[in-house]
Amino acid sequence: MTMARVQSPPALTPNKVARSYAEQATELRALKDEIVGHVQHKEQWVEKGILESIVKILQSSTPSRARANGKEISIYAAASDGLAEDELVRLLCLQLLASISCGGPSFLSPLHAVGVVPVTLSYISPSQNSPQVVLTALRIIRNVTEATSAAPPGSDDLDGLADALFKREHLGSLHSILTQPSADSVIQEQKRLVSSSIARLCKEAAHQNALTDAGILDALATTLASFIVARGEVIPGAENLAQKDGLVDVIPAPASRGASLALTLEAISAMIFDSRFRCCMFLYSPAILAVLPLIEFTPASREPRASWSPDAPGIGGTPGKSFGAMDYLLPLMPVSQPKSSSSQFSQYPPSGFSRNVFSNRRSQTYKFTGLDPATDDSDADDPESPVVPWLIYLVRSTNGFERVAAASVLTSLFKAGLTNPEREQALAFLVVPLLCDLIKEHKKDTFASVQQATFIESDMEKDWAILEKTPEVLARLVGASEILQVSAQECGIIKTTAKLLKDAYEPMATPLIPRPWTPNPDRSMGSAENSPACQLGPPGQVPLYAHKIKMRYSALTLVAGMGALRDDYRKELASQDLVPFIVESLASRPGKPQNPKEKSASEKERRDAAETSAYGHNPNSVIMAACHALRCLGRAVSVLRTTFLDHDVWQPISKLMKHPDLQVQIAACGVVINLLASSSPMVEPLLRAGISKVLCEQAHSLNPGLRLNAVWALKHLVLEVENSRKKQLLEELEPGWLVQLISDDTSEEDTIHTRQRRSTDADDDEDMDAEATDEEEPHSWTWSGMDGNTQRMSSARMQKAEARLMALREADLNPARRARNDTIGIQEQALCFIQNFILNPDRPQDQTELVDYLFSELGENRLFGILADKLKVRVVGAYGRRYSKGRDTVVLYPQARIIMHITYILVHIAASIPRHRQLVIAQTELLKLLGGHFTSSSVEVRKSLCHLFANLSCLENDEDRQHCAQRASELEKLGVLSKLQGLEQDDADLDVRERAKAVVAQFKAPTIV
């Protein structure tokens, strides 16, 4: 039995125009009835060319508009139940597109070919379209998003979809949808769809900032405040304070029945991710300030809600602390003991998840570099927002995805430094165990019936969503806190993580959904068959397979989070036999994870078979997460020397160094930093693989993240090789380029010069503005929270919030600040390269040779001149501008870590022969500049200075006695001796005092070393 060929309705036949809207509506209804719920009919109509006809109707039918006082208003506010004929046609067309887009990834190619996304987005404005039209358009976007997420590699372009949705012209429509006051079910579903789209697509800083500027974060915060009102958790006395500050009008009505707390929290979490400015924009949203103000609270015993009563046992916060209202909802926490800082290994890059908590993500350039620019502590004493304890309470009082989403928002606030230090203890006791239990609770065995299932039940879909998100949230939460890692480890999370990753590599029969059977596989439906709009794309992934790929990423992220700080946890993770699975995650076409003893000799055959194997395809996100996990585990020397060597980790990493994706190169280079570290057995294999040439090429990269990691790795490599190899490395890197890496500050200055507005770095204690001027340029950003309300503008609380937001925005988005962080990080590693290049303590004659070689290649005077220049205070923006005073100029002081590395270069030069010590003594300006840092707040800088002057004043032999006395005399004239005596007597650090004491004694009575 064959299927009858589908005939095209006359009104939809290409190049034929219907006589009326009524005729079009009749044909569209007939087509809708035929294809809804029938995939094969959808395929036939798409191959017939129906999509082009539907899009042409939508493009030729423009929505009506009405305006009042220059602003668009809804023409449907007072409309009758029925729709106008033209509006009905648009609705039916969109419903057809929604049904087709619901068919899965195979329909993405023809949908994109006819431009469905931009056409659909032209119908999401609630002021120009009926609620049903807007809702249907949003459903199309949701369907396309879901289909793209399930599409095979090459068709999964969520970034392009995000770029289309978050264009400036659509942000007003999204804001309007979220701020609609109606409790109607259609409006509530619109809000849920918008929140869901933001949660799934808003991943880039450019989108996050654009949505924040458009007021969408405020709209989501207002929705969250409506849940606080509905739950009866508005802080007592909030309304009175809101009345005083002009905020009473923004206290929302209780949340409607159809509103989704989980989606609201998830959308907020997506928008505030890794940005202190956006976190504060959320906390200072007028609606949040109105319902959860920072206010003194003394609960009465007659309070009807027992959990808010001080008489209830075991409530409150930390003993000895003044409680806010929300603290009375939480159990009493034990007093936290001061924790000792974990040991740091300067040769290894820090293992935080990202460049810092305010990184703007910048295409995740710094996600795998480990560079943390200085954070400001200027507002460290500001009181914590009541939102923090409320979120902790919300995590405890909800379950499922609401719990995960609340924990995600809380994690962003914690990583942004917006919580009290005492909260870390509360998070360890109240939040981390719940997240660990949530993973275990939703980790269920997969039945055979699900292996090839095209659709899965809603309950299982929810379990999978929770299981995919929770490990990632937990990893971000514990990644920078030893206390939280201990809590997670005590909950057994390391074994759980191992099981998650291993289960994600359970083989499957096929990763793709099979096409439905048809008796005419090569059927032709007309001349349109050759058009891209008529050709179906590849089928989508089996839901279980897509879930496993997401679980690989999530589990790898958790491996990195638990291995970020402690060696014992790294060893425990390695003991779970995770490294084979991490190594396979480095391959786009992975095979079966195997231990070294199980590996087959025919590696190539295994890889060729893996292309069609049951282990699928790892996207770049999984590959980068695997790199991050290896970088964290590799900081344990025992893991580096045994497990990594056994599994030949260096082989796939060296291949990834040439990956076409720049972000993957950065991630792989971050692993190489550790593979080339001291005591690593993989230096020689990597050298044979040509790693030095690759690193030198990447050190010339235009990308600052890749350039930083490459120089960092070269710094390690140059310490481990013999003199001839060191000279070869310097030649490959090029001495002129090394000089430029150290001395080039022009990018930072040029950025400030081209900004055409003032630079306000009020939150950086390294930057100080010059004196003010009367001609200040206006600030281009204003906080919408004031909203022109005179009562708010006169409120001290609102004024403080506005000032802080303006400063944080400047620090978060300031391109000069980002350029400066790039420059300082690269300069630091380049100075370390020189420091390690001339270091050879085991063979002093070799060190002398290397110092002379360095002078010959870089130039003796040139090198000392560069080092002196790096120690000078610079005024950026003072030249080349018409107005060079005031906020246009920023005074930049040398960073402590730059000073320290410069000092150690001189330490190594002075550790050579007397001739080299005399050369250093001759650098009067350089020594004077260094002498100004005896009072540095950095202990390491003061230690390095003691070391330097100990080397300069040392006596090599009897022949050096006269020169030694001369050097001591020169240093005493420069005031070095008196400053050392000051350190000896008054320094707060015992080690510095002892070092200074030894140097002073050597000045007075030098002995032969």
Secondary structure by P-SEA (a helix, b strand, c coil): ccccccccccccccccccccaaaaaaaaaaaaacccccaaaaaaaaaaaaaaaaaaaaaabbbbbbbcccbbbbccccccccccaaaaaaaaaaaaaaaaaaccccaaaaaaaaaaaaaaaaccccccccaaaaaaaaaaaaaaaaaaaacccccccaaaaaaaaacccaaaaaaaaaacccccaaaaaaaaaaaaaaacccccaaaaaaaaaaaaaaaaaaaaaaaaaaacccccaaaaaaaaacccccccccccccccaaaaaaaaaaaacccaaaaaaaaacccccccccbbbbbbccccccccccccccccccccccccccccccccccccccccccccccccccccccccccccccccccccccccccccccccccccccaaaaaaaaaaaacccaaaaaaaaaaaaaaaaccccccaaaaaacccaaaaaaaaaaacccccccccccccccaaaaaaaaaaacaaaaaaaaacccaaaaaaaaaaaaaaaaaaaaaaaacccccccccccccccccccccccccccccccccccccaaaaaaaaaaaaaaaaaaaaacccaaaaaaaaaacaaaaaaaaacccccccccccccccaaaaaaaaacccccccccaaaaaaaaaaaaaaacccccccccccccaaaaaaaaacccccaaaaaaaaaaaaaaacccccaaaaaaaaaaaaaaaaaaacccaaaaaaaaaaaaaaaacccaaaaaaaaaaacaaaaaaaaccaaaaaaaaaaccbbbbcccccccccccccccccccccccccccccccccccaaaaaaaaaaaaaaaaaccaaaaaaaaaaaaaaaaaaaaaaaacccccaaaaaaaaaaaaaaccaaaaaaaaaaaacccccccccccccccccbbbbcccaaaaaaaaaaaaaaaaccaaaaaaaaaaaaaaaaaaaacccccaaaaaaaaaaaaaaaccccccaaaaaaaaaaaaaaaaaaaaaaaaacccccaaaaaaaaaaaaaaaccccc
